[in-house]
């Protein structure tokens, strides 16, 4: 999987440049969202934290640590409000894309800690987790309870032609 990572920043940058072009042409938002953004986030987290992705339909979790000791749910957004979550995971990593370049860790720790800020279930069954509250809770997570980050991720600014 690591051999693919040379191309990933380029491809994600290209994706966002294409959405910018469509927005310019049609005057409406072409924001990548839903499954696409979730899958991008899962791939980025797998790289940054050396996780093993599990089948997409697996309940509540997206990955596991290589030692098989922790199941992890991954949430990713380019927004500023927060994350939607269906249930309390064993561990949670939430990431935010800043300026389409930098990946910021918002929360990394046990699901019990993160679940403290989950709101009531909405009509779709998801609970809202405000980004600011998650970031504040992240400060209380002991280093020993975090999933160790092994690599940084930074996307390209422009496509090299």
Secondary structure, DSSP 8 states (H G I E B T S, - for coil): -GGGHHHHHHHHHHHHHHHHHHHHHHSS-----THHHHHHHHHHHHHHHTEEE--TTSSS-SEEETTS--EEEEEEESSSSEEEESS--SEEEEEEEETTTEEEEEEEEEHHHHGGGB----TTS-EEEEHHHHHHHHTTS-GGGS-------B--SS---
